[in-house]
Amino acid sequence: MVAGWHLAQVNIGRLVAPEGDPRVQPFFDALDRVNALAEDSPGFVWRLKGEGNNATDLRPTPDPLLAVNMSVWTDADALFAFVYRSAHTPVMARRRDYFERFEGAFQAMWWIPAGEIPTVSDAFSRLWMLDRYGPTSHAFTFKARFPAPGLDGAPVDHQPDPWCVGTA
């Protein structure tokens, strides 16, 4: 835990088919279980939700197949444990079954003051910054995670699985 700071994250993907299509139904069938797992995980603070208790019904862009996931965690280690060391991992490992290959940044993290809730617009700006400028203290990935503001140190490589580092 980093005193005074929390870690926000966003990941986006373009579904290969709309909800209800058999190609993506296993993804939708796993959402409630995975979201409950996140909420019960150490370090979880908040997640983006629409009316269906997940974010898949939110439409922040004109593309109806673009899915957005956002959450806030106490620190990067807690988020990393959920993403790579929990029952979430096998679902994420199948993401290519459900989502098109994404050109550019599809995952970003950034530090926010504890108690703040990030907006979808802020998340998209972080993806844009990461896509254009690479990892910085403003937007980064598990491959190059920057320390919280006010802390010294070089970016840390959490050594995520190579198929999921946050950029194309």
Contact map, one row per residue, 1 for C-alpha under 8 A:
111001000000000000000000000000000000000000000000000000000000000000000000011000000000000000000000000000000000000000000000000000000000000000000000000000000000000000000000
111111000000000000000000000000000000000000000000000000000000000000000000011000000000000000000000000000000000000000000000000000000000000000000000000100000000000000000000
111110000000000000000000000000000000000000000000000000000000000000000000000000000000000000000000000000000000000000000000000000000000000000000000000000000000000000000000
011111000000000000000000000000000000000000000000000000000000000000000000000000000000000000000000000000000000000011000000000000000000000000000000000000000000000000000000
011111100000000000000000000000000000000000000000000000000000000000000000010000000000000000000000000000000000001111000000000000000000000000000000000100000000000000000000
110111110000000000000000000000000000000000000000000000000000000000000001111000000000000000000000000000000000001111100000000000000000000000000000000000000000000000000000
000011111000000000000000000000000000000000000000000000000000000000000001111100000000000000000000000000000000111100000000000000000000000000000000000000000000000000000000
000001111100000000000000000000000000000000000000000000000000000000000111100000000000000000000000000000000000111100000100000000000000000000000000000000000000000000000000
000000111110000000000000000000000000000000000000000000000000000000000111000000000000000000000000000000000011110000000000001000000000000000000000000000000000000000000000
000000011111000000000000000000000000000000000000000000000000000000011110000000000000000000000000000000000111100000000000001000000000000000000000000000000000000000000000
000000001111100000000000000000000000000000000000000000000000000000011100000000000000000000000000000000000111000000000000000000000000000000000000000000000000000000000100
000000000111110000000000000000000000000000000000000000000000000001111000000000000000000000000000000000000110000000000000000000000000000000000000000000000000000000000000
000000000011111000000000000000000000000000000000000000000000000001110000000000000000000000000000001101000100000000000000000000000000000000000000000000000000000000000000
000000000001111100000000000000000000000000000000000000000000000011100000000000000000000000000000001101000000000000000000000000000000000000000000000000000000000000000000
000000000000111111000001000000000000000000000000000000000000000011100000000000000000000000000000011100000000000000000000000000000000000000000000000000000000000000000000
000000000000011111000011000000000000000000000000000000000000000010000000000000000000000000000000111100000000000000000000000000000000000000000000000000000000000000000000
000000000000001111101011000000000000000000000000000000000000000010000000000000000000000000000000010000000000000000000000000000000000000000000000000000000000000000000000
000000000000001111111001000000000000000000000000000000000000000110000000000000000000000000000000000000000000000000000000000000000000000000000000000000000000000000000000
000000000000000011111001100100000000000000000000000000000000000000000000000000000000000000000000000000000000000000000000000000000000000000000000000000000000000000000000
000000000000000001111101100000000000000000000000000000000000000000000000000000000000000000000000000000000000000000000000000000000000000000000000000000000000000000000000
000000000000000011111111100000000000000000000000000000000000000000000000000000000000000000000000000000000000000000000000000000000000000000000000000000000000000000000000
000000000000000000011111110000000000000000000000000000000000000000000000000000000000000000000000000000000000000000000000000000000000000000000000000000000000000000000000
000000000000000110001111110000000000000000000000000000000000000000000000000000000000000000000000110000000000000000000000000000000000000000000000000000000000000000000000
000000000000001111111111111100000000000000000000000000000000000000000000000000000000000000000000110000000000000000000000000000000000000000000000000000000000000000000000
000000000000000000111111111110000000000000000000000000000000000000000000000000000000000000000000000000000000000000000000000000000000000000000000000000000000000000000000
000000000000000000000111111111000000000000000000000000000000000000000000000000000000000000000000000000000000000000000000000000000000000000000000000000000000000000000000
000000000000000000000001111111100000000000000000000000000000000000000000000000000000000000100000010000000000000000000000000000000000000000000000000000000000000000000000
000000000000000000100001111111100000000000000000000000000000000000000000000000000000000000000000000000000000000000000000000000000000000000000000000000000000000000000000
000000000000000000000000111111110000000000000000000000000000000000000000000000000000000000000000000000000000000000000000000000000000000000000000000000000000000000000000
000000000000000000000000011111111100000000000000000000000000000000000000000000000000000000100000000000000000000000000000000000000000000000000000000000000000000000000000
000000000000000000000000001111111110000000000000000001000000000000000000000000000000000000000000000000000000000000000000000000000000000000000000000000000000000000000000
000000000000000000000000000011111111000000000000000011000000000000000000000000000000000000000000000000000000000000000000000000000000000000000000000000000000000000000000
000000000000000000000000000001111111100000000000000000000000000000000000000000000000000000000000000000000000000000000000000000000000000000000000000000000000000000000000
000000000000000000000000000001111111110000000000000000000000000000000000000000000000001100000000000000000000000000000000000000000000000000000000000000000000000000000000
000000000000000000000000000000111111111000000000000001000000000000000000000000000000000000000000000000000000000000000000000000000000000000000000000000000000000000000000
000000000000000000000000000000011111111100000000000000000000000000000000000000000000000000000000000000000000000000000000000000000000000000000000000000000000000000000000
000000000000000000000000000000001111111110000000000000000000000000000000000000000000001100000000000000000000000000000000000000000000000000000000000000000000000000000000
000000000000000000000000000000000111111110010000000000000000000000000000000000000100000000000000000000000000000000000000000000000000000000000000000000000000000000000000
000000000000000000000000000000000011111110011100000000000000000000000000000000000000000000000000000000000000000000000000000000000000000000000000000000000000000000000000
000000000000000000000000000000000001111111010000000000000000000000000000000000000000000000000000000000000000000000000000000000000000000000000000000000000000000000000000
000000000000000000000000000000000000111111110000000000000000000000000000000001000100000000000000000000000000000000000000000000000000000000000000000000000000000000000000
000000000000000000000000000000000000000111110000000000000000000000000000000001000000000000000000000000000000000000000000000000000000000000000000000000000000000000000000
000000000000000000000000000000000000000011111000000000000000000000000000111001100000000000000000000000000000000000000000000000000000000000000000000000000000000000000000
000000000000000000000000000000000000011111111100000000000000000000000001110001100000000000000000000000000000000000000000000000000000000000000000000000000000000000000000
000000000000000000000000000000000000001000111110000000000000000000000011110000000000000000000000000000000000000000000000000000000000000000000000000000000000000000000000
000000000000000000000000000000000000001000011111000000000000000000000011100000000000000000000000000000000000000000001000000000000000000000000000000000000000000000000000
000000000000000000000000000000000000000000001111100000000000000000001111000000000000000000000000000000000000000000000000000000000000000000000000000000000000000000000000
000000000000000000000000000000000000000000000111110001100000000000001110000000000000000000000000000000000000000000000000000000000000000000000000000000000000000000000000
000000000000000000000000000000000000000000000011111111100000000000000000000000000000000000000000000000000000000000000000000000000000000000000000000000000000000000000000
000000000000000000000000000000000000000000000001111111111100000000000000000000000000000000000000000000000000000000000000000000000000000000000000000000000000000000000000
000000000000000000000000000000000000000000000000111111101000000000000000000000000000000000000000000000000000000000000000000000000000000000000000000000000000000000000000
000000000000000000000000000000000000000000000000111111111000000000000000000000000000000000000000000000000000000000000000000000000000000000000000000000000000000000000000
000000000000000000000000000000010000000000000000111111100000000000000000000000000000000000000000000000000000000000000000000000000000000000000000000000000000000000000000
000000000000000000000000000000110010000000000001111111111000000000000000000000000000000000000000000000000000000000000000000000000000000000000000000000000000000000000000
000000000000000000000000000000000000000000000001111111111100000000111000000000000000000000000000000000000000000000000000000000000000000000000000000000000000000000000000
000000000000000000000000000000000000000000000000010101111110000000111000000000000000000000000000000000000000000000000000000000000000000000000000000000000000000000000000
000000000000000000000000000000000000000000000000011101111110000000000000000000000000000000000000000000000000000000000000000000000000000000000000000000000000000000000000
000000000000000000000000000000000000000000000000010000111111000000110000000000000000000000000000000000000000000000000000000000000000000000000000000000000000000000000000
000000000000000000000000000000000000000000000000000000011111111101100000000000000000000000000000000000000000000000000000000000000000000000000000000000000000000000000000
000000000000000000000000000000000000000000000000000000000111110000000000000000000000000000000000000000000000000000000001000000000000000000000000000000000000000000000000
000000000000000000000000000000000000000000000000000000000011111101000000000000000000000000000000000000000000000000000000000000000000000000000000000000000000000000000000
000000000000000000000000000000000000000000000000000000000011111100000000000000000000000000000000000000000000000000000000000000000000000000000000000000000000000000000000
000000000000000000000000000000000000000000000000000000000010111111000000000000000000000000000000000000000000000000000000000000000000000000000000000000000000000000000000
000000000000000001000000000000000000000000000000000000000010111111000000000000000000000000000000000000000000000000000000000000000000000000000000000000000000000000000000
000000000000011111000000000000000000000000000000000000000000001111100000000000000000000000000000000000000000000000000000000000000000000000000000000000000000000000000000
000000000001111000000000000000000000000000000000000000000010101111110000000000000000000000000000000000000000000000000000000000000000000000000000000000000000000000000000
000000000001111000000000000000000000000000000000000000110110000011111000000000000000000000000000000000000000000000000000000000000000000000000000000000000000000000000000
000000000111100000000000000000000000000000000000000000110100000001111100000000000000000000000000000000000000000000000000000000000000000000000000000000000000000000000000
000000000111000000000000000000000000000000000011000000110000000000111110000000000000000000000000000000000000000000000000000000000000000000000000000000000000000000000000
000000011110000000000000000000000000000000000011000000000000000000011111000000000000000000000000000000000000000000000001001000000000000000000000000000000000000000000000
000000011100000000000000000000000000000000001111000000000000000000001111100000000000000000000000000000000000000000000000000000000000000000000000000000000000000000000000
000001111000000000000000000000000000000000011110000000000000000000000111110000000000000000000000000000000000000000001000000000000000000000000000000000000000000000000000
000001110000000000000000000000000000000000111100000000000000000000000011111101100000000000000000000000000000000000000000000000000000000000000000000000000000000000000000
110011100000000000000000000000000000000000111000000000000000000000000001111101000000000000000000000000000000000000000000000000000000000000000000000000000000000000000000
110001100000000000000000000000000000000000100000000000000000000000000000111111100000000000000000000000000000000000000000000000000000000000000000000000000000000000000000
000000100000000000000000000000000000000000000000000000000000000000000000111111110000000000000000000000000000000000000000000000000000000000000000000000000000000000000000
000000000000000000000000000000000000000000000000000000000000000000000000001111111000000000000000000000000000000000000000000000000000000000000000000000000000000000000000
000000000000000000000000000000000000000011110000000000000000000000000000111111111100000000000000000000000000000000000000000000000000000000000000000000000000000000000000
000000000000000000000000000000000000000000110000000000000000000000000000101111111110000000000000000000000000000000000000000000000000000000000000000000000000000000000000
000000000000000000000000000000000000000000000000000000000000000000000000000111111111100000000000000000000000000000000000000000000000000000000100000000000000010000000000
000000000000000000000000000000000000000000000000000000000000000000000000000011111111110000000000000000000000000000000000000000000000000000000000000000000000000000000000
000000000000000000000000000000000000010010000000000000000000000000000000000001111111111110000000000000000000000000000000000000000000000000000000000000000000000000000000
000000000000000000000000000000000000000000000000000000000000000000000000000000111111110110010000000000000000000000000000000000000000000000000000000000000000000000000000
000000000000000000000000000000000000000000000000000000000000000000000000000000011111110110000000000000000000000000000000000000000000000000000000000000000000000100000000
000000000000000000000000000000000000000000000000000000000000000000000000000000011111111110000000000000000000000000000000000000000000000000000000000000000000000000000000
000000000000000000000000000000000000000000000000000000000000000000000000000000001111111110000000000000000000000000000000000000000000000000000000000000000000000000000000
000000000000000000000000000000000100100000000000000000000000000000000000000000000100111111100000000000000000000000000000000000000000000000000000000000000000000000000000
000000000000000000000000000000000100100000000000000000000000000000000000000000000111111111110000000000000000000000000000000000000000000000000000000000000000000000000000
000000000000000000000000000000000000000000000000000000000000000000000000000000000111111111111000000000000000000000000000000000000000000000000000000000000000000000000000
000000000000000000000000000000000000000000000000000000000000000000000000000000000000001111111100000000000000000000000000000000000000000000000000000000000000000000000000
000000000000000000000000001001000000000000000000000000000000000000000000000000000000001111111110000000000000000000000000000000000000000000000000000000000000000000000000
000000000000000000000000000000000000000000000000000000000000000000000000000000000010000111111110000000000000000000000000000000000000000000000000000000000000000000000000
000000000000000000000000000000000000000000000000000000000000000000000000000000000000000011111111000000000000000000000000000000000000000000000000000000000000000000000000
000000000000000000000000000000000000000000000000000000000000000000000000000000000000000001111111110000000000000000000000000000000000000000000000000000000000000000000000
000000000000000000000000000000000000000000000000000000000000000000000000000000000000000000111111111000000000000000000000000000000000000000000000000000000000000000000000
000000000000000000000000000000000000000000000000000000000000000000000000000000000000000000001111111110000000000000000000000000000000000000000000000000000000000000000000
000000000000000100000011000000000000000000000000000000000000000000000000000000000000000000000111111000000000000000000000000000000000000000000000000000000000000000000000
000000000000001110000011001000000000000000000000000000000000000000000000000000000000000000000111111100000000000000000000000000000000000000000000000000000000000000000000
000000000000111100000000000000000000000000000000000000000000000000000000000000000000000000000011111110000000000000000000000000000000000000000000000000000000000000000000
000000000000111100000000000000000000000000000000000000000000000000000000000000000000000000000001011111000000000000000000000000000000000000000000000000000000000000000000
000000000000000000000000000000000000000000000000000000000000000000000000000000000000000000000001001111100000000000000000000000000000000000000000000000000000000000000001
000000000000110000000000000000000000000000000000000000000000000000000000000000000000000000000000000111111100000000000000000000000000000000000000000000000000000000000001
000000000000000000000000000000000000000000000000000000000000000000000000000000000000000000000000000011111000000000000000000000000000000000000000000000000000000000000011
000000000000000000000000000000000000000000000000000000000000000000000000000000000000000000000000000001111100000000000000000000000010000000000000000000000000000000000011
000000000000000000000000000000000000000000000000000000000000000000000000000000000000000000000000000001111111000000000000000000110110000000000000000000000000000000000111
000000000111100000000000000000000000000000000000000000000000000000000000000000000000000000000000000001011111000000000000000000100000000000000000000000000000000000000111
000000001111000000000000000000000000000000000000000000000000000000000000000000000000000000000000000000001111100000000000000000100000000000001000000000000000000000001110
000000001110000000000000000000000000000000000000000000000000000000000000000000000000000000000000000000001111110000000000001001100100000000111000000000000000000000000100
000000111100000000000000000000000000000000000000000000000000000000000000000000000000000000000000000000000011111000000000000001000000000000111000000000000000000000000000
000000111000000000000000000000000000000000000000000000000000000000000000000000000000000000000000000000000001111100000000000001000000000011110000000000000000000000000000
000011110000000000000000000000000000000000000000000000000000000000000000000000000000000000000000000000000000111110000000000000000000000001000000000110000000000000000000
000011110000000000000000000000000000000000000000000000000000000000000000000000000000000000000000000000000000011111010100000000000000000000000000000000000000000000000000
000111000000000000000000000000000000000000000000000000000000000000000000000000000000000000000000000000000000001111110000000000000000000000000000000000000000000000000000
000111000000000000000000000000000000000000000000000000000000000000000000000000000000000000000000000000000000000111110000000000000000000000000000000000000000000000000000
000001000000000000000000000000000000000000000000000000000000000000000000000000000000000000000000000000000000000011111000000000000000000000000000000000000000000000000000
000000000000000000000000000000000000000000000000000000000000000000000000000000000000000000000000000000000000000111111100000000000000000000000000000000000000000000000000
000000000000000000000000000000000000000000000100000000000000000000000001000000000000000000000000000000000000000000111110000000000000000000000000000000000000000000000000
000000010000000000000000000000000000000000000000000000000000000000000000000000000000000000000000000000000000000100011111011000000000000000000000000000000000000000000000
000000000000000000000000000000000000000000000000000000000000000000000000000000000000000000000000000000000000000000001111111000000000000000000000000000000000000000000000
000000000000000000000000000000000000000000000000000000000001000000000100000000000000000000000000000000000000000000000111111100000000000000000000000000000000000000000000
000000000000000000000000000000000000000000000000000000000000000000000000000000000000000000000000000000000000000000000011111110000000000000000000000000000000000000000000
000000000000000000000000000000000000000000000000000000000000000000000000000000000000000000000000000000000000000000000111111111000000000000000000000000000000000000000000
000000001100000000000000000000000000000000000000000000000000000000000100000000000000000000000000000000000001000000000111111111100000000000000000000000000000000000000000
000000000000000000000000000000000000000000000000000000000000000000000000000000000000000000000000000000000000000000000001111111110000000000000000000000000000000000000000
000000000000000000000000000000000000000000000000000000000000000000000000000000000000000000000000000000000000000000000000111111111000000000000000000000000000000000000000
000000000000000000000000000000000000000000000000000000000000000000000000000000000000000000000000000000000001110000000000011111111100000001100000000000000000000000000000
000000000000000000000000000000000000000000000000000000000000000000000000000000000000000000000000000000001111000000000000001111111110000000100000000000000000000000000000
000000000000000000000000000000000000000000000000000000000000000000000000000000000000000000000000000000001000000000000000000111111111000000000000000000000000000000000000
000000000000000000000000000000000000000000000000000000000000000000000000000000000000000000000000000000000000000000000000000011111111110001100000000000000000000000000000
000000000000000000000000000000000000000000000000000000000000000000000000000000000000000000000000000000001001000000000000000001111111111100110000000000000000000000000000
000000000000000000000000000000000000000000000000000000000000000000000000000000000000000000000000000000011000000000000000000000111111110000000000000000000000000000000010
000000000000000000000000000000000000000000000000000000000000000000000000000000000000000000000000000000000000000000000000000000011111110000000000000000000000000000000000
000000000000000000000000000000000000000000000000000000000000000000000000000000000000000000000000000000000000000000000000000000001111111100000000000000000000000000000000
000000000000000000000000000000000000000000000000000000000000000000000000000000000000000000000000000000000000000000000000000000001111111100110000000000000000000000000000
000000000000000000000000000000000000000000000000000000000000000000000000000000000000000000000000000000000000000000000000000000000100111111111001100000000000000000000000
000000000000000000000000000000000000000000000000000000000000000000000000000000000000000000000000000000000000000000000000000000000100111111110000010000000000000000000000
000000000000000000000000000000000000000000000000000000000000000000000000000000000000000000000000000000000000010000000000000000000000001111110000111000000000000000000000
000000000000000000000000000000000000000000000000000000000000000000000000000000000000000000000000000000000000011000000000000001001000001111110000000000000000000000000000
000000000000000000000000000000000000000000000000000000000000000000000000000000000000000000000000000000000001110000000000000001101100011111111000000000000000000000000000
000000000000000000000000000000000000000000000000000000000000000000000000000000000000000000000000000000000001110000000000000000000100011111111111110000000000000000000000
000000000000000000000000000000000000000000000000000000000000000000000000000000000000000000000000000000000011100000000000000000000000001000111111100000000000000000001100
000000000000000000000000000000000000000000000000000000000000000000000000000000010000000000000000000000000000000000000000000000000000000000011111100000000001111100001100
000000000000000000000000000000000000000000000000000000000000000000000000000000000000000000000000000000000000000000000000000000000000000000011111100000000001111100001000
000000000000000000000000000000000000000000000000000000000000000000000000000000000000000000000000000000000000000000000000000000000000001000011111110000000011110000000000
000000000000000000000000000000000000000000000000000000000000000000000000000000000000000000000000000000000000000000000000000000000000001010011111111000000011110000000000
000000000000000000000000000000000000000000000000000000000000000000000000000000000000000000000000000000000000000000000000000000000000000110010001111100001111000000000000
000000000000000000000000000000000000000000000000000000000000000000000000000000000000000000000000000000000000000000000000000000000000000010000000111110111111000000000000
010010000000000000000000000000000000000000000000000000000000000000000000000000000000000000000000000000000000001000000000000000000000000000000000011111100000000000000000
000000000000000000000000000000000000000000000000000000000000000000000000000000000000000000000000000000000000001000000000000000000000000000000000001111100000000000000000
000000000000000000000000000000000000000000000000000000000000000000000000000000000000000000000000000000000000000000000000000000000000000000000000000111110000000000000000
000000000000000000000000000000000000000000000000000000000000000000000000000000000000000000000000000000000000000000000000000000000000000000000000001111111000000000000000
000000000000000000000000000000000000000000000000000000000000000000000000000000000000000000000000000000000000000000000000000000000000000000000000001001111100000000000000
000000000000000000000000000000000000000000000000000000000000000000000000000000000000000000000000000000000000000000000000000000000000000000000000011000111110000000000000
000000000000000000000000000000000000000000000000000000000000000000000000000000000000000000000000000000000000000000000000000000000000000000000000011000011111000000000000
000000000000000000000000000000000000000000000000000000000000000000000000000000000000000000000000000000000000000000000000000000000000000000000001111000001111100000000000
000000000000000000000000000000000000000000000000000000000000000000000000000000000000000000000000000000000000000000000000000000000000000000000111111000000111110000000000
000000000000000000000000000000000000000000000000000000000000000000000000000000000000000000000000000000000000000000000000000000000000000000000111100000000011111100000000
000000000000000000000000000000000000000000000000000000000000000000000000000000010000000000000000000000000000000000000000000000000000000000000111100000000001111100000000
000000000000000000000000000000000000000000000000000000000000000000000000000000000000000000000000000000000000000000000000000000000000000000000110000000000000111111000000
000000000000000000000000000000000000000000000000000000000000000000000000000000000001000000000000000000000000000000000000000000000000000000000110000000000000111111011000
000000000000000000000000000000000000000000000000000000000000000000000000000000000000000000000000000000000000000000000000000000000000000000000000000000000000001111111000
000000000000000000000000000000000000000000000000000000000000000000000000000000000000000000000000000000000000000000000000000000000000000000000000000000000000001111111000
000000000000000000000000000000000000000000000000000000000000000000000000000000000000000000000000000000000000000000000000000000000000000000000000000000000000000011111000
000000000000000000000000000000000000000000000000000000000000000000000000000000000000000000000000000000000000000000000000000000000000000000000000000000000000000111111110
000000000000000000000000000000000000000000000000000000000000000000000000000000000000000000000000000000000010000000000000000000000000000000001110000000000000000111111110
000000000010000000000000000000000000000000000000000000000000000000000000000000000000000000000000000000001111000000000000000000000000000000001100000000000000000000011111
000000000000000000000000000000000000000000000000000000000000000000000000000000000000000000000000000000111110000000000000000000000010000000000000000000000000000000011111
000000000000000000000000000000000000000000000000000000000000000000000000000000000000000000000000000011111100000000000000000000000000000000000000000000000000000000000111
